[in-house]
Amino acid sequence: MASSIFSGHFYDRETIRRFNVLWIRIFIYFGLLFWAFICLFPVYWTLTTTFKAAVNVTQGHLIPWVDFEPKWIGLRSLGLSPNTIFEISTVRDEFLKRLSNSVIASVGASTLAVLIGSLAAYGLTRFQYKFGFFKNKDISFFFLSQLILPPVVLALPFLVLYKELALLDTKVGLILLYTLMVLPIVIWIMQDQFSTIPIELEEAAFIDGLSVWGVFLRIVTPLSFPGMVAAFILCFVLSWNEYFFAALLTSTSAKTLPVMVASQTGSQGISWWSMAALSAAAILPLALIGLFLESYIVKGLTAGSGK
């Protein structure tokens, strides 16, 4: 009898424990779903606004086929709807030009920043420098401190400099500027990457006859490739979304997609459907990059966290 009572008591405690665990999981999943809803709602609003008329936007209609009837109004304004895609459209040509400008500027700046930043980070990780009172840690802090400076402080100097160098309204000017803007981030990420690579591997390669460049290209680069990809993606996102300098230093030839999105406001009001369609086009490349390169992002940004 005592054994049965004990077994029943144990069963009750185990049931209560499982019940508590179940409710904790439900609470956690509910919290995650709620946070996901908050994060994804702006994307949902942007996508649905592409298919709304002005009255549906102002009245806050949200659910397609329930609150409003979806139409191709946003894509039609860009010449991208099914009934206008094969027609001549100056707006579509303008959109494709701004899109290509954003791609060229972002990819070019990210690639250049990763190349230069990786070399700088490797040098700061493996070699000792001294310039007066500045040593390796001071140089690293100097690079990171550039992120503190507000962009508006650099507006006038860059405007004057680019005018003298004939770089105003050029894609080359944007690439150089974006490279300077994201270079500290690359150095910061890659320093952490290189510090996780055992120096014994490089010493063994030196013994085998490799030069410094040989060690960097054949040993260090393959091992730190996930970090380089993560740095490239982060640089691409920052360059892709940059608006201030793109609006300041470009006028016609080198305008980017964010500038075109902001230009949908005028004296007649805001063209919500066009702005939403352009915003959706700007979001799509970043979403695809995050979806297909998620593993590289996680590996690159968490390297060295277990040390």
Protein Blocks (a to p, Z undefined) as FASTA:
>chain_A
ZZmmmmmmmmmmmmmmmmmmmmmmmmmmmmmmmmmmmmmmmmmmmmmmmmpcfklmmnop
abghklpccdfklmmmnopafklmmpccfklmmmmmmmmmmmmmmmmmmmmmmmmmmmmm
mmmmmpccdehjacfklmmmmmmmmmmpcfklmmmmmmmmmmmnopghifklmmmmmmmm
mmmmmmmmmmmmmmmpcfklmmmmmmnopafklmmmmmmmmmmmmmmmmmmmmmmmmmmm
pmklmmmmpmklmocfklmmmmmgcfkopcfklmmmmmmmmmmmmmmmmmmmmmmmmmmm
mgoklZZ
